[in-house]
Amino acid sequence: MTNATSEKRLTGGAKFAVDFAPLLVFMGAYFFGRRLVGLAGDVAGADWCMREGAEMYLAVAAFMPAFAVAFAYSVWKERRIAPMLLVSGVIIGVLGTLTLVLHNKTFFYMKPTIVYLLFGGVLFAGLATQRNFLKIVFDGALHLPDDVWRTLTIRYAIFFVALAVVNEVAWRWLTKDCPPEPALAAGAGPWGWLLGPCGVEAARCAGEGDWVTLKAFGFTILSLVFTAAQAPLIAKHMREEDGSAGSSEPVDRV
């Protein structure tokens, strides 16, 4: 019988959009937010300028609804909630809200650390309790022997923990010399977190932009390279599985 769930999996452009569109929105808001705020001011007939250091807040404010739309689309198309997408969504919602409400970027700097540690910890916990969560996540997309699933799970768990360490070291190192953010002025209004006086030059945090680039491109490239490195192991044992399945005697099913 055909697995109805697998037929509804996102593929191609839809899969790419769900995975990367929110990230592209984040990048666009961060690196082009200053221009976008100015253009919005022109449309509104006002002289709007972005407050110094507000790039991250604008990016987070744009990223959260973009991720929510991608998540809703994924659930609608697949008729299921992808576990990793759900976990990421909860963490993004909590840490993103704390970042904006408390006006503290540290929460979002630590988001990759928390996500990767959680993924790695869940995989290690699964091994300790004889449950292979990596196999569950793939949901029949790969047919491999249990010992190979165990090997892949150990590798991915270690990889996730390593990414968490890299992120934690990176954001602390890259932002250590950043100037302190100016406090929000009393009575600044609902847009005080974003808008500031025009023509005021202030020191910028170049390291923050480097961290954003690392988060968006560095971790993505590392993940793709790591996944590609597992291909020989997967291909070898998938062939073995196919061969053993082909040599087995047919089984009557009622």
MOGIRA-V706010 format. One record per backbone hydrogen bond with DSSP energy under -1.0 kcal/mol. NH is the residue of the N-H (numbers start at 1). CO is the residue of the C=O. E is the energy in kcal/mol with one decimal. If there is no record, write none. Layout:
nh	co	e
NH	CO	E
NH	CO	E
This chain:
nh	co	e
7	3	-1.1
8	5	-1.1
9	6	-1.2
14	11	-1.2
16	12	-2.2
17	13	-2.5
18	14	-2.2
19	15	-2.2
20	16	-2.9
21	17	-1.9
24	20	-2.4
25	21	-2.2
26	22	-2.3
27	23	-2.6
28	24	-2.7
29	25	-2.6
30	26	-2.2
31	27	-2.8
32	28	-2.1
36	32	-2.4
37	33	-2.7
38	34	-1.7
39	35	-2.6
40	36	-2.5
41	37	-2.1
42	38	-2.0
43	39	-2.3
44	40	-2.1
46	41	-3.4
48	46	-1.0
51	194	-3.9
54	51	-2.1
58	54	-2.4
59	55	-2.4
60	56	-2.6
61	57	-2.5
62	58	-1.9
63	59	-2.5
64	60	-2.2
66	62	-1.4
67	63	-2.7
68	64	-2.2
69	65	-2.3
70	66	-2.1
71	67	-2.9
72	68	-2.5
73	69	-2.4
74	70	-2.3
75	71	-2.3
76	72	-2.4
77	73	-2.6
78	74	-2.6
79	75	-1.8
86	82	-2.4
87	83	-2.4
88	84	-2.3
89	85	-2.3
90	86	-2.3
91	87	-2.2
92	88	-2.8
93	89	-2.6
94	90	-2.5
95	91	-2.7
96	92	-2.3
97	93	-1.7
98	94	-2.2
99	95	-2.3
100	96	-2.0
101	97	-3.1
102	98	-2.2
104	99	-1.4
109	105	-2.4
110	106	-1.9
114	110	-2.5
115	111	-2.7
116	112	-2.8
117	113	-2.4
118	114	-2.3
119	115	-2.5
120	116	-2.7
121	117	-2.9
122	118	-2.5
123	119	-2.1
124	120	-2.4
125	121	-2.6
126	122	-2.4
127	123	-1.9
128	124	-2.0
129	125	-1.5
130	127	-1.2
131	126	-3.9
133	131	-1.1
136	132	-1.4
137	133	-2.4
138	134	-1.9
139	135	-1.2
141	138	-1.8
149	145	-2.0
150	146	-2.2
151	147	-1.8
152	148	-2.7
153	149	-2.4
154	150	-2.3
155	151	-2.3
156	152	-2.8
157	153	-2.6
158	154	-2.4
159	155	-2.4
160	156	-2.7
161	157	-2.0
162	158	-2.3
163	159	-2.4
164	160	-2.1
165	161	-2.1
166	162	-2.5
167	163	-2.7
168	164	-2.2
169	165	-2.5
170	166	-2.8
171	167	-2.7
172	168	-1.3
173	169	-2.2
174	170	-3.0
175	171	-1.5
178	175	-1.3
188	185	-1.4
192	189	-1.7
194	191	-1.4
195	191	-3.0
196	49	-2.4
206	204	-1.1
210	206	-1.6
211	207	-2.1
212	208	-2.3
213	209	-2.2
214	210	-2.3
215	211	-2.9
216	212	-2.5
217	213	-2.9
218	213	-1.2
219	214	-2.3
221	217	-2.8
222	218	-2.5
223	219	-2.3
224	220	-2.2
225	221	-2.7
226	222	-2.6
227	223	-2.5
228	224	-2.4
229	225	-1.9
230	227	-1.1
231	228	-1.3
234	230	-2.3
235	231	-3.3
236	232	-2.4
237	233	-1.9
238	234	-2.1
239	235	-1.9
240	236	-1.6
241	237	-2.1
242	238	-2.6
243	239	-2.6
244	240	-2.5
245	241	-2.4
246	242	-2.3
247	243	-1.6
